[in-house]
Every structure is written in structure tokens, then in C-alpha cells.
Amino acid sequence: MDTKIKILANKIKSIKINDLFYRAFQDAEVQEFVIAANQGQLYDDGIYSNGKIIKTYAAFQGNVYSRKTLKIKSEKGQPTDRVTLYDTGDFYDSWKMFAKKTQAVINYDKKKLKLISENVPDVMDIFGLTETNFDRLTWNVIYPFVMKLLKDEII
């Protein structure tokens, strides 16, 4: 076998695909995409990562909020047709993502989440991407990133 082909074959064999994904999730742009997509699901759509509509415990007559919260949100100029989990922005601003060997994790202000959990069921389902956003992450962000890393590793 040609020496160049042996070298290429050895490079390909030495690639650890999990390491490539770990490196991808360490990238600031990838992290920004994940956080923005996750927060967009909340603010723009008012949905959990599983696609279910978020409603507060005090929601009434087809609304997602109590009458009192509807009034407060309206006075602030914030959406009243969906639960956004955005009041002052502090909770969203606290989100930071980091990569572990086998997963990506979002850290957040636990005090804010405790307050949210008093009003919203299934609170841990707010973290994560819907199937649509996961596909966007996979094909528009991760795939090109990993392909570039593969190319750099092989060449």
C-alpha cells in the first residue's frame, strides 16, 4: 500500500468522533446558537423543549397567565399570549453553556428558576431544543463545524 494512503488511513482511524462533538460544543458560536434557539422557543413561541405550550398554574379561561399577570405584562409591553419566562431579562442573561465529554449543559440562576417553578409546571422541560431547533443545530451548525474539523484532522 502506498505510504500516503497508509498515513491517511491511520489519521482516519485515530479520529475520535466524540472529541469532535465535544470541541464543537466548546465553540462560542455553537453555544450562542443553542442558547438563542432555546430562549427563542420560550420568548417567541412560549413552548417547552417538547413543544408543549407553557401555562402558569394560575392560567384562566384559555389564557396562559392569571388576570393579574396579564395586566402587569401588558403594562410592561411584554407578550401576554404566551409564557416567555422573561420579566426583567435576568434569568435569560444568567444562561451559560459549557461542554462536558458526553453532553452540553446550560447553567442558569437557580434562584430565578426556583421562582419560576412556583408558577410553571414541568420547569426543567424549558431547557433543551425542540425537534426543529435540534435539526437546525445539527445540520446548520454542528455538521459544518465537525466537517471542517474532520478535514483539518485528515489533511
KOLNU-434232 format. One record per atom (N, C-alpha, C, O): residue in three letters; x negated, y, z; residue number from 0. Coordinates in pm, 1 decimal. Atoms other than C-alpha are relative to their C-alpha. Layout:
<sites>
ALA|X|Y|Z|NUM .
...
</sites>
This chain:
<sites>
MET|-85.2|-118.5|0.0|0 .
MET|0.0|0.0|0.0|0 .
MET|-89.5|124.6|0.0|0 .
MET|-194.0|128.4|65.0|0 .
ASP|72.0|-125.5|10.0|1 .
ASP|-119.0|347.6|-81.9|1 .
ASP|-13.3|64.9|137.9|1 .
ASP|80.5|59.6|217.5|1 .
THR|27.4|-62.1|-130.3|2 .
THR|-273.3|535.1|215.4|2 .
THR|99.8|110.7|30.9|2 .
THR|145.5|122.5|144.6|2 .
LYS|-94.7|-109.3|-22.6|3 .
LYS|-44.1|837.0|168.6|3 .
LYS|137.8|-54.1|38.4|3 .
LYS|206.5|2.9|123.1|3 .
ILE|-130.2|59.8|-32.2|4 .
ILE|263.0|612.8|175.9|4 .
ILE|-2.9|-57.3|142.1|4 .
ILE|95.5|-46.6|215.2|4 .
LYS|13.1|52.8|-136.2|5 .
LYS|134.9|442.1|493.2|5 .
LYS|8.8|112.8|102.4|5 .
LYS|75.2|99.8|205.2|5 .
ILE|-4.6|-115.8|-90.4|6 .
ILE|81.1|780.3|656.7|6 .
ILE|143.1|50.9|13.2|6 .
ILE|189.7|77.8|123.9|6 .
LEU|-139.3|-45.4|-0.2|7 .
LEU|432.8|889.9|557.8|7 .
LEU|88.4|-97.8|77.1|7 .
LEU|171.2|-56.3|158.3|7 .
ALA|-79.3|102.3|-69.4|8 .
ALA|583.4|562.1|679.5|8 .
ALA|-23.9|6.8|150.6|8 .
ALA|70.8|-5.0|228.4|8 .
ASN|30.8|-10.1|-142.9|9 .
ASN|405.4|597.7|1014.6|9 .
ASN|60.7|125.3|62.7|9 .
ASN|107.5|122.1|176.6|9 .
LYS|-62.1|-122.8|-50.2|10 .
LYS|527.2|955.8|1052.8|10 .
LYS|149.8|-20.4|20.4|10 .
LYS|207.0|21.0|121.3|10 .
ILE|-144.6|23.8|-8.2|11 .
ILE|883.2|847.0|983.3|11 .
ILE|31.3|-92.0|118.4|11 .
ILE|127.4|-68.1|191.5|11 .
LYS|-21.2|93.2|-111.6|12 .
LYS|856.5|558.6|1232.2|12 .
LYS|-16.8|69.1|135.4|12 .
LYS|48.7|31.5|232.6|12 .
SER|29.0|-64.6|-128.5|13 .
SER|725.4|790.9|1502.8|13 .
SER|104.9|104.1|40.3|13 .
SER|104.4|151.9|153.8|13 .
ILE|-102.5|-101.2|-30.0|14 .
ILE|1021.3|1030.7|1482.0|14 .
ILE|101.5|-56.2|98.9|14 .
ILE|155.1|-165.5|80.3|14 .
LYS|-101.0|35.5|-99.7|15 .
LYS|1248.8|1015.7|1785.3|15 .
LYS|117.3|95.3|-18.9|15 .
LYS|109.2|213.5|14.6|15 .
ILE|-114.4|-83.8|35.6|16 .
ILE|1588.9|1141.6|1676.8|16 .
ILE|57.0|74.1|121.0|16 .
ILE|100.4|188.5|107.3|16 .
ASN|-49.7|-68.9|-120.3|17 .
ASN|1696.4|1222.1|2036.2|17 .
ASN|-83.6|122.3|33.3|17 .
ASN|-31.1|222.6|81.8|17 .
ASP|86.8|-115.3|-24.1|18 .
ASP|1395.5|1452.0|2067.6|18 .
ASP|34.5|115.5|-93.2|18 .
ASP|25.3|232.0|-54.5|18 .
LEU|-38.2|-104.1|95.9|19 .
LEU|1508.1|1639.3|1755.3|19 .
LEU|126.6|72.1|47.5|19 .
LEU|135.8|194.7|40.2|19 .
PHE|-122.5|-62.2|-50.4|20 .
PHE|1854.5|1696.0|1901.9|20 .
PHE|-27.3|80.7|127.2|20 .
PHE|31.0|187.2|147.3|20 .
TYR|39.5|-73.4|-121.0|21 .
TYR|1700.4|1799.6|2234.4|21 .
TYR|-60.5|135.1|-38.8|21 .
TYR|-27.1|238.1|19.6|21 .
ARG|61.9|-124.7|46.7|22 .
ARG|1489.8|2057.6|2050.8|22 .
ARG|104.2|93.6|-59.8|22 .
ARG|97.1|215.0|-40.7|22 .
ALA|-105.6|-82.4|58.9|23 .
ALA|1795.5|2178.1|1860.4|23 .
ALA|78.9|71.8|109.1|23 .
ALA|107.8|190.8|97.0|23 .
PHE|-79.4|-61.0|-106.5|24 .
PHE|1988.4|2239.1|2181.8|24 .
PHE|-81.2|92.2|90.1|24 .
PHE|-24.4|160.4|175.3|24 .
GLN|83.3|-98.0|-69.7|25 .
GLN|1693.2|2432.4|2324.4|25 .
GLN|-6.1|131.8|-77.3|25 .
GLN|-47.1|234.1|-22.5|25 .
ASP|7.3|-117.3|85.8|26 .
ASP|1719.9|2679.2|2036.1|26 .
ASP|104.1|105.1|41.7|26 .
ASP|220.7|72.3|63.5|26 .
ALA|-88.2|-108.5|-45.2|27 .
ALA|1869.6|3017.3|2133.7|27 .
ALA|121.6|18.1|-91.4|27 .
ALA|231.9|42.4|-42.7|27 .
GLU|-112.8|-17.5|92.8|28 .
GLU|2085.2|3041.6|1819.0|28 .
GLU|102.9|-112.0|15.1|28 .
GLU|223.3|-87.4|8.0|28 .
VAL|-91.0|112.5|-21.2|29 .
VAL|2232.2|2695.5|1875.8|29 .
VAL|78.2|22.5|129.2|29 .
VAL|199.7|3.0|133.0|29 .
GLN|-65.5|-26.0|-127.9|30 .
GLN|2306.5|2784.5|2237.6|30 .
GLN|102.3|112.4|-12.3|30 .
GLN|212.1|102.7|42.6|30 .
GLU|-93.0|-111.4|20.8|31 .
GLU|2467.1|3113.8|2133.8|31 .
GLU|123.9|-46.1|-75.4|31 .
GLU|235.4|-5.2|-42.7|31 .
PHE|-113.6|51.5|76.2|32 .
PHE|2685.6|2930.8|1880.8|32 .
PHE|94.4|-78.1|91.1|32 .
PHE|215.6|-56.6|88.8|32 .
VAL|-82.3|84.4|-87.0|33 .
VAL|2806.5|2678.0|2138.9|33 .
VAL|80.0|85.5|97.5|33 .
VAL|200.5|65.7|112.9|33 .
ILE|-69.1|-84.9|-97.1|34 .
ILE|2890.1|2942.7|2398.7|34 .
ILE|105.0|86.4|-68.7|34 .
ILE|217.3|98.0|-19.7|34 .
ALA|-96.2|-85.2|71.6|35 .
ALA|3056.0|3174.8|2145.8|35 .
ALA|120.2|-80.8|-48.5|35 .
ALA|233.8|-34.3|-39.7|35 .
ALA|-110.6|84.1|47.8|36 .
ALA|3262.7|2890.3|1998.8|36 .
ALA|89.1|-41.8|116.1|36 .
ALA|211.7|-39.5|104.6|36 .
ASN|-77.3|41.7|-117.4|37 .
ASN|3368.2|2768.8|2343.8|37 .
ASN|82.6|117.0|54.8|37 .
ASN|200.7|101.1|85.6|37 .
GLN|-72.9|-116.3|-50.3|38 .
GLN|3461.4|3118.1|2460.5|38 .
GLN|104.7|47.4|-99.7|38 .
GLN|209.3|98.5|-59.8|38 .
GLY|-98.8|-34.8|102.1|39 .
GLY|3638.3|3184.2|2130.0|39 .
GLY|125.3|-85.5|11.0|39 .
GLY|236.5|-36.7|-8.9|39 .
GLN|-115.4|88.1|-20.9|40 .
GLN|3860.6|2883.1|2193.7|40 .
GLN|88.3|54.7|111.1|40 .
GLN|211.1|50.1|103.6|40 .
LEU|-74.3|-53.5|-114.0|41 .
LEU|3957.9|3042.9|2521.5|41 .
LEU|64.1|133.5|-34.7|41 .
LEU|185.6|149.4|-23.2|41 .
TYR|-50.5|-135.7|20.0|42 .
TYR|3991.3|3407.7|2424.4|42 .
TYR|91.7|11.6|-121.6|42 .
TYR|199.6|70.2|-113.4|42 .
ASP|-76.8|-15.8|124.5|43 .
ASP|4116.5|3379.2|2066.4|43 .
ASP|120.7|-92.8|-8.5|43 .
ASP|224.6|-56.4|-63.4|43 .
ASP|-104.4|100.8|17.2|44 .
ASP|4326.4|3064.0|2096.5|44 .
ASP|71.5|-39.3|129.0|44 .
ASP|182.9|-91.3|124.4|44 .
GLY|-61.1|38.1|-127.0|45 .
GLY|4396.2|3010.9|2467.5|45 .
GLY|15.1|-150.5|15.4|45 .
GLY|115.9|-198.4|67.3|45 .
ILE|-9.7|146.2|-5.2|46 .
ILE|4319.4|2639.1|2442.5|46 .
ILE|-119.3|-62.4|72.1|46 .
ILE|-229.5|-7.6|75.5|46 .
TYR|104.4|81.8|-59.5|47 .
TYR|4122.7|2378.2|2631.2|47 .
TYR|-82.7|-64.7|-112.0|47 .
TYR|-48.3|-54.9|-229.8|47 .
SER|85.2|68.7|97.6|48 .
SER|3847.4|2179.9|2459.9|48 .
SER|74.3|-113.4|-70.4|48 .
SER|36.6|-153.2|-180.7|48 .
ASN|-78.2|106.7|62.2|49 .
ASN|4104.7|1907.8|2390.1|49 .
ASN|112.8|53.3|-88.9|49 .
ASN|190.8|-24.2|-144.2|49 .
GLY|-100.0|-61.8|87.1|50 .
GLY|4325.6|2155.8|2200.8|50 .
GLY|130.9|35.3|69.1|50 .
GLY|215.7|101.4|9.2|50 .
LYS|-123.2|-32.4|-72.6|51 .
LYS|4598.2|2180.7|2467.7|51 .
LYS|2.8|148.3|36.9|51 .
LYS|-100.7|208.2|66.2|51 .
ILE|-18.2|-140.7|-37.8|52 .
ILE|4739.0|2527.5|2540.4|52 .
ILE|-17.7|14.8|150.6|52 .
ILE|36.8|-63.2|228.7|52 .
ILE|21.0|-28.4|-142.0|53 .
ILE|4623.6|2671.4|2872.5|53 .
ILE|117.9|81.7|51.1|53 .
ILE|155.6|182.7|-8.3|53 .
LYS|-106.5|-74.0|-68.1|54 .
LYS|4905.4|2782.1|3102.2|54 .
LYS|-35.6|6.4|147.2|54 .
LYS|-95.7|-85.9|202.1|54 .
THR|22.9|-11.0|-143.6|55 .
THR|4884.6|2909.7|3456.3|55 .
THR|109.1|-77.7|73.6|55 .
THR|214.5|-108.8|18.1|55 .
TYR|-100.1|68.5|-82.6|56 .
TYR|5065.0|2733.3|3738.4|56 .
TYR|128.0|82.0|11.0|56 .
TYR|237.0|26.1|22.6|56 .
ALA|-115.2|-88.0|-19.4|57 .
ALA|5294.9|3036.7|3765.2|57 .
ALA|68.5|40.1|-130.9|57 .
ALA|153.7|128.9|-130.8|57 .
ALA|-60.8|-33.8|129.5|58 .
ALA|5388.2|3046.7|3393.7|58 .
ALA|152.1|-17.7|8.4|58 .
ALA|201.8|-107.9|75.8|58 .
PHE|-145.6|8.9|-4.6|59 .
PHE|5758.1|3107.6|3337.4|59 .
PHE|61.2|18.0|-137.8|59 .
PHE|5.0|87.1|-222.8|59 .
GLN|-83.2|-16.9|119.4|60 .
GLN|6016.1|3081.3|3058.5|60 .
GLN|-78.9|2.0|-130.6|60 .
GLN|-63.3|93.9|-210.9|60 .
GLY|73.5|10.4|125.4|61 .
GLY|5779.4|2972.6|2780.9|61 .
GLY|-124.3|86.1|-8.4|61 .
GLY|-199.5|77.1|-105.5|61 .
ASN|120.9|-81.3|-3.0|62 .
ASN|5511.5|3223.1|2875.7|62 .
ASN|-114.9|-80.3|61.4|62 .
ASN|-93.2|-187.7|117.5|62 .
VAL|115.7|68.1|-57.5|63 .
VAL|5159.4|3126.9|2983.7|63 .
VAL|-41.6|61.9|133.4|63 .
VAL|-121.1|4.1|207.6|63 .
TYR|32.0|-71.3|-123.4|64 .
TYR|5140.3|3377.9|3269.8|64 .
TYR|126.5|26.0|81.7|64 .
TYR|238.6|9.0|33.8|64 .
SER|-110.5|-46.4|-83.8|65 .
SER|5355.8|3491.6|3559.0|65 .
SER|39.8|140.5|-46.1|65 .
SER|-33.0|204.4|-122.0|65 .
ARG|-44.8|-136.0|35.8|66 .
ARG|5554.0|3814.5|3522.5|66 .
ARG|-102.2|104.3|45.4|66 .
ARG|-134.0|198.0|-27.8|66 .
LYS|96.3|-95.5|-55.8|67 .
LYS|5304.8|3996.1|3745.6|67 .
LYS|-126.4|5.2|-86.9|67 .
LYS|-175.0|113.6|-119.0|67 .
THR|121.8|4.2|81.3|68 .
THR|5004.1|3881.2|3539.9|68 .
THR|26.2|56.4|-139.3|68 .
THR|-59.9|124.3|-195.2|68 .
LEU|-34.1|-56.6|130.7|69 .
LEU|5181.0|3967.5|3213.6|69 .
LEU|-7.6|152.8|5.0|69 .
LEU|-58.9|216.3|-87.2|69 .
LYS|1.9|-146.3|-15.4|70 .
LYS|5222.8|4324.5|3341.8|70 .
LYS|-144.7|50.5|11.3|70 .
LYS|-182.6|147.1|-55.0|70 .
ILE|140.0|-41.4|-19.9|71 .
ILE|4858.4|4350.7|3456.9|71 .
ILE|-78.6|-11.1|-131.1|71 .
ILE|-151.0|81.0|-168.9|71 .
LYS|71.8|21.2|126.3|72 .
LYS|4723.0|4205.2|3131.0|72 .
LYS|42.5|104.9|-103.3|72 .
LYS|-41.0|160.2|-174.9|72 .
SER|-52.5|-98.4|94.5|73 .
SER|4944.0|4433.9|2926.7|73 .
SER|-57.5|139.1|27.9|73 .
SER|-95.8|210.6|-64.7|73 .
GLU|55.7|-130.7|-38.0|74 .
GLU|4825.1|4741.1|3119.4|74 .
GLU|-148.3|10.9|-36.2|74 .
GLU|-196.8|119.6|-67.4|74 .
LYS|142.5|1.8|35.5|75 .
LYS|4463.2|4639.0|3051.9|75 .
LYS|-22.4|-8.4|-150.4|75 .
LYS|-135.4|4.8|-197.4|75 .
GLY|14.2|15.1|143.7|76 .
GLY|4535.0|4593.4|2681.5|76 .
GLY|-54.2|-136.9|-40.2|76 .
GLY|-108.9|-153.4|-149.2|76 .
GLN|47.1|136.0|27.3|77 .
GLN|4449.4|4223.0|2702.7|77 .
GLN|114.8|-85.8|-51.3|77 .
GLN|231.6|-56.3|-25.8|77 .
PRO|-105.0|88.3|52.7|78 .
PRO|4635.6|3942.7|2526.4|78 .
PRO|89.3|-55.8|111.2|78 .
PRO|42.1|-90.3|219.6|78 .
THR|-94.8|56.4|-96.4|79 .
THR|4948.6|3822.6|2704.7|79 .
THR|65.4|-127.3|-53.3|79 .
THR|142.3|-192.5|17.3|79 .
ASP|-60.8|117.9|60.7|80 .
ASP|5043.9|3542.8|2466.5|80 .
ASP|-82.5|-127.7|18.2|80 .
ASP|-42.6|-235.3|-26.4|80 .
ARG|86.4|115.7|-23.8|81 .
ARG|4759.5|3312.7|2574.7|81 .
ARG|-86.7|27.2|122.4|81 .
ARG|-118.6|142.0|153.2|81 .
VAL|90.8|-11.9|-113.2|82 .
VAL|4544.8|3245.2|2879.0|82 .
VAL|-140.7|6.1|-57.3|82 .
VAL|-183.4|-84.0|-129.4|82 .
THR|133.7|-20.9|55.8|83 .
THR|4199.2|3378.8|2798.4|83 .
THR|-111.5|-29.2|100.2|83 .
THR|-226.9|-47.5|61.3|83 .
LEU|98.5|12.4|-108.8|84 .
LEU|4023.3|3332.8|3136.1|84 .
LEU|-100.0|115.4|-3.9|84 .
LEU|-214.4|103.1|39.7|84 .
TYR|82.2|-120.6|11.4|85 .
TYR|3888.2|3680.7|3067.2|85 .
TYR|73.3|112.4|69.9|85 .
TYR|180.1|155.0|26.0|85 .
ASP|-58.6|-114.7|-68.5|86 .
ASP|3963.4|3954.9|3312.9|86 .
ASP|-97.3|116.4|-12.1|86 .
ASP|-71.1|213.6|-83.0|86 .
THR|102.0|-105.0|6.6|87 .
THR|3651.3|4165.3|3364.2|87 .
THR|-113.9|-38.0|-94.6|87 .
THR|-194.4|47.1|-132.4|87 .
GLY|109.4|47.2|84.3|88 .
GLY|3421.2|3953.2|3147.4|88 .
GLY|-113.4|-63.8|78.6|88 .
GLY|-204.8|-122.7|20.8|88 .
ASP|107.6|55.1|-84.1|89 .
ASP|3206.6|3846.5|3443.6|89 .
ASP|-16.2|-150.6|-16.6|89 .
ASP|-128.4|-200.8|-22.4|89 .
PHE|8.0|145.5|14.1|90 .
PHE|3293.5|3478.7|3405.3|90 .
PHE|-68.0|-36.6|-131.9|90 .
PHE|-159.6|-118.9|-133.8|90 .
TYR|61.6|27.3|130.8|91 .
TYR|3208.2|3475.2|3033.3|91 .
TYR|-148.7|37.2|1.9|91 .
TYR|-232.9|-37.5|-48.0|91 .
ASP|139.4|-46.5|-4.3|92 .
ASP|2889.3|3674.3|3097.4|92 .
ASP|-91.0|-93.0|79.8|92 .
ASP|-212.6|-92.9|60.3|92 .
SER|81.3|87.9|-84.2|93 .
SER|2775.0|3415.0|3350.2|93 .
SER|-41.8|-128.9|-70.6|93 .
SER|-126.0|-202.7|-19.4|93 .
TRP|28.0|126.3|68.5|94 .
TRP|2762.7|3132.1|3095.1|94 .
TRP|-141.7|-2.7|-55.8|94 .
TRP|-184.4|89.2|-125.6|94 .
LYS|134.4|25.8|53.2|95 .
LYS|2415.8|2997.9|3017.7|95 .
LYS|-6.5|-147.4|-36.8|95 .
LYS|38.4|-233.0|39.4|95 .
MET|9.9|138.7|43.2|96 .
MET|2344.0|2682.7|2822.1|96 .
MET|-144.7|-45.5|5.5|96 .
MET|-235.8|32.0|-23.7|96 .
PHE|133.3|57.3|7.6|97 .
PHE|2044.9|2455.7|2856.8|97 .
PHE|9.0|-146.9|-38.7|97 .
PHE|111.4|-212.3|-19.2|97 .
ALA|4.7|137.3|49.8|98 .
ALA|1940.7|2122.5|2713.6|98 .
ALA|-61.2|-92.5|103.6|98 .
ALA|-160.2|-59.5|168.9|98 .
LYS|59.0|110.4|-74.5|99 .
LYS|1881.3|1804.1|2904.9|99 .
LYS|-33.3|-106.0|-104.4|99 .
LYS|2.5|-91.5|-221.3|99 .
LYS|41.5|102.6|96.9|100 .
LYS|1740.0|1491.7|2744.1|100 .
LYS|116.7|-61.1|-75.5|100 .
LYS|104.8|-88.8|-194.9|100 .
THR|-111.2|69.6|64.5|101 .
THR|2080.3|1339.5|2670.8|101 .
THR|126.5|83.3|-14.2|101 .
THR|228.3|33.4|-62.4|101 .
GLN|-119.4|-83.5|10.0|102 .
GLN|2321.3|1632.2|2687.7|102 .
GLN|-35.3|147.9|6.6|102 .
GLN|-145.0|186.2|47.2|102 .
ALA|11.9|-144.8|-14.7|103 .
ALA|2369.4|2005.9|2668.4|103 .
ALA|96.7|40.7|110.7|103 .
ALA|207.7|-11.8|119.0|103 .
VAL|-77.9|-37.6|-117.3|104 .
VAL|2502.1|2177.2|2980.9|104 .
VAL|20.4|151.1|0.5|104 .
VAL|-70.8|227.6|-31.1|104 .
ILE|-28.1|-142.4|-18.5|105 .
ILE|2671.9|2512.4|3036.4|105 .
ILE|9.5|25.7|149.6|105 .
ILE|90.3|-35.7|219.3|105 .
ASN|-10.4|-47.7|-138.4|106 .
ASN|2608.8|2677.0|3372.7|106 .
ASN|89.1|122.8|-0.7|106 .
ASN|98.9|192.8|-101.4|106 .
TYR|-96.1|-109.0|-10.5|107 .
TYR|2858.6|2934.6|3494.7|107 .
TYR|10.1|40.7|145.9|107 .
TYR|-39.9|-29.2|234.1|107 .
ASP|-21.7|-49.2|-135.3|108 .
ASP|2954.1|3136.2|3801.0|108 .
ASP|105.0|-88.6|67.6|108 .
ASP|223.5|-82.0|34.6|108 .
LYS|-88.6|95.7|-66.1|109 .
LYS|3104.1|2870.8|4027.3|109 .
LYS|107.1|69.2|85.5|109 .
LYS|216.5|15.4|102.7|109 .
LYS|-100.6|-73.8|-77.6|110 .
LYS|3281.2|3131.6|4243.4|110 .
LYS|116.2|42.6|-90.5|110 .
LYS|232.7|34.1|-51.8|110 .
LYS|-104.9|-40.7|95.2|111 .
LYS|3468.9|3260.2|3937.9|111 .
LYS|83.7|-120.8|-41.4|111 .
LYS|205.9|-111.6|-52.9|111 .
LEU|-73.2|120.5|40.2|112 .
LEU|3558.7|2904.8|3833.8|112 .
LEU|94.1|-45.1|111.5|112 .
LEU|204.0|-93.5|84.3|112 .
LYS|-86.3|37.4|-113.1|113 .
LYS|3696.5|2837.9|4183.1|113 .
LYS|126.8|85.0|-1.4|113 .
LYS|236.2|33.4|21.1|113 .
LEU|-117.8|-87.8|8.9|114 .
LEU|3926.9|3140.3|4146.4|114 .
LEU|90.1|-41.9|-115.8|114 .
LEU|212.6|-43.9|-103.2|114 .
ILE|-77.2|42.3|117.1|115 .
ILE|4032.7|3023.0|3802.2|115 .
ILE|75.8|-128.7|30.8|115 .
ILE|192.3|-143.4|-6.0|115 .
SER|-62.4|129.7|-28.0|116 .
SER|4103.2|2670.4|3929.6|116 .
SER|122.3|12.3|91.0|116 .
SER|206.7|-77.2|93.4|116 .
GLU|-116.9|-22.6|-84.8|117 .
GLU|4352.4|2815.3|4180.1|117 .
GLU|122.7|36.7|-84.0|117 .
GLU|235.9|27.8|-36.3|117 .
ASN|-109.9|-44.3|86.3|118 .
ASN|4562.3|2937.3|3885.0|118 .
ASN|21.5|-85.2|-124.6|118 .
ASN|127.9|-79.7|-186.2|118 .
VAL|-5.6|73.3|126.6|119 .
VAL|4488.5|2699.8|3596.3|119 .
VAL|-30.8|-147.7|24.4|119 .
VAL|-133.0|-180.3|84.8|119 .
PRO|29.6|143.0|-13.2|120 .
PRO|4515.8|2319.3|3587.4|120 .
PRO|-108.4|-43.1|-99.3|120 .
PRO|-139.7|30.3|-193.0|120 .
ASP|97.4|59.7|93.4|121 .
ASP|4253.8|2099.1|3415.4|121 .
ASP|-115.5|94.3|-30.3|121 .
ASP|-160.0|102.7|-144.8|121 .
VAL|97.3|-107.3|20.5|122 .
VAL|3992.9|2370.3|3463.9|122 .
VAL|-130.1|-49.4|-65.0|122 .
VAL|-191.7|25.1|-141.2|122 .
MET|125.4|46.8|59.8|123 .
MET|3694.9|2152.2|3367.0|123 .
MET|13.3|-23.6|-150.1|123 .
MET|-87.6|-30.8|-220.3|123 .
ASP|-21.6|17.1|143.7|124 .
ASP|3852.7|2099.3|3022.9|124 .
ASP|-22.5|128.8|-78.8|124 .
ASP|-13.9|128.6|-201.6|124 .
ILE|30.9|-122.9|74.3|125 .
ILE|3770.6|2461.3|2939.7|125 .
ILE|-138.4|-9.6|-63.1|125 .
ILE|-166.2|58.2|-162.0|125 .
PHE|135.9|13.8|52.5|126 .
PHE|3409.2|2354.1|2880.6|126 .
PHE|-4.6|-111.5|-104.3|126 .
PHE|40.8|-223.3|-79.6|126 .
GLY|8.6|96.0|109.4|127 .
GLY|3341.7|2178.1|2552.8|127 .
GLY|63.9|57.6|-123.9|127 .
GLY|137.2|156.3|-117.8|127 .
LEU|-49.3|-51.0|127.2|128 .
LEU|3426.6|2224.7|2190.3|128 .
LEU|115.5|-84.6|-52.3|128 .
LEU|118.5|-206.5|-35.6|128 .
THR|-106.2|71.5|68.8|129 .
THR|3742.4|2136.4|2006.0|129 .
THR|-63.4|-80.4|-113.7|129 .
THR|-179.2|-58.6|-149.2|129 .
GLU|50.9|82.2|110.3|130 .
GLU|3703.4|1883.0|1726.8|130 .
GLU|-46.0|87.4|-117.3|130 .
GLU|-149.1|60.0|-178.7|130 .
THR|36.2|-90.5|109.8|131 .
THR|3697.1|2164.5|1469.3|131 .
THR|-131.7|71.1|27.7|131 .
THR|-219.1|77.0|-58.8|131 .
ASN|124.3|-69.5|-34.1|132 .
ASN|3427.1|2359.3|1652.3|132 .
ASN|-117.4|-96.3|12.0|132 .
ASN|-230.8|-60.5|-19.8|132 .
PHE|106.6|100.2|-7.3|133 .
PHE|3229.9|2040.9|1717.1|133 .
PHE|-49.2|-33.3|-141.5|133 .
PHE|-169.5|-46.8|-164.0|133 .
ASP|38.8|24.7|140.2|134 .
ASP|3234.6|1969.9|1340.9|134 .
ASP|-80.1|116.7|-56.0|134 .
ASP|-179.5|96.5|-125.7|134 .
ARG|75.4|-118.7|44.6|135 .
ARG|3122.2|2327.6|1270.6|135 .
ARG|-140.3|-0.6|58.3|135 .
ARG|-237.2|26.9|-12.4|135 .
LEU|130.5|8.3|-64.5|136 .
LEU|2840.1|2287.3|1522.8|136 .
LEU|-85.7|-106.5|-67.0|136 .
LEU|-202.3|-82.8|-98.4|136 .
THR|74.6|111.7|58.2|137 .
THR|2737.7|1953.0|1376.3|137 .
THR|-51.5|31.9|-138.9|137 .
THR|-171.0|18.4|-165.4|137 .
TRP|36.9|-13.1|141.5|138 .
TRP|2738.1|2040.3|1006.5|138 .
TRP|-58.1|136.5|-37.5|138 .
TRP|-140.5|144.8|-128.6|138 .
ASN|48.0|-133.8|36.2|139 .
ASN|2672.5|2415.9|1000.3|139 .
ASN|-120.1|46.3|81.1|139 .
ASN|-192.9|136.0|38.8|139 .
VAL|106.2|-47.0|-88.3|140 .
VAL|2425.2|2448.3|1286.4|140 .
VAL|-104.1|-109.8|26.6|140 .
VAL|-222.2|-92.6|-3.8|140 .
ILE|93.3|105.7|-39.1|141 .
ILE|2271.9|2121.1|1408.4|141 .
ILE|-61.8|-69.9|-121.0|141 .
ILE|-183.4|-88.3|-126.4|141 .
TYR|51.6|73.3|116.4|142 .
TYR|2241.0|1939.0|1074.5|142 .
TYR|-112.8|76.3|-70.0|142 .
TYR|-219.3|18.4|-91.5|142 .
PRO|110.5|-71.3|65.0|143 .
PRO|2036.3|2214.8|902.7|143 .
PRO|-123.5|13.0|90.6|143 .
PRO|-237.1|3.5|44.2|143 .
PHE|111.1|-13.7|-94.8|144 .
PHE|1825.8|2263.1|1216.5|144 .
PHE|-80.2|-129.9|7.1|144 .
PHE|-202.9|-128.0|-2.2|144 .
VAL|67.2|129.7|-10.3|145 .
VAL|1747.5|1891.5|1250.3|145 .
VAL|-67.5|-36.7|-131.6|145 .
VAL|-176.9|-93.1|-131.2|145 .
MET|62.0|31.1|130.8|146 .
MET|1680.8|1854.6|877.2|146 .
MET|-130.1|77.5|-17.1|146 .
MET|-227.3|24.4|-70.7|146 .
LYS|124.0|-78.1|7.1|147 .
LYS|1424.2|2134.4|897.9|147 .
LYS|-106.6|-62.2|89.9|147 .
LYS|-222.5|-74.1|50.2|147 .
LEU|95.0|65.8|-89.7|148 .
LEU|1261.8|1967.0|1198.1|148 .
LEU|-53.0|-129.4|-60.8|148 .
LEU|-172.5|-157.6|-52.5|148 .
LEU|43.3|125.2|65.1|149 .
LEU|1253.1|1634.5|1011.6|149 .
LEU|-99.3|28.4|-111.4|149 .
LEU|-202.9|-37.2|-123.0|149 .
LYS|89.3|-36.9|109.9|150 .
LYS|1098.1|1798.3|709.4|150 .
LYS|-137.1|41.3|53.7|150 .
LYS|-240.6|-0.5|1.7|150 .
ASP|127.0|-44.6|-60.7|151 .
ASP|834.9|1967.0|928.8|151 .
ASP|-78.4|-116.7|58.9|151 .
ASP|-201.2|-118.5|51.1|151 .
GLU|66.3|116.1|-58.7|152 .
GLU|759.4|1636.4|1105.3|152 .
GLU|-62.8|-89.2|-108.2|152 .
GLU|-171.8|-143.5|-90.3|152 .
ILE|46.3|91.8|105.1|153 .
ILE|720.6|1442.1|781.2|153 .
ILE|-111.0|61.6|-83.8|153 .
ILE|-204.8|-7.5|-123.6|153 .
ILE|99.6|-65.4|86.5|154 .
ILE|520.3|1697.9|584.2|154 .
ILE|-118.8|42.3|74.7|154 .
ILE|-211.5|98.7|16.5|154 .
</sites>
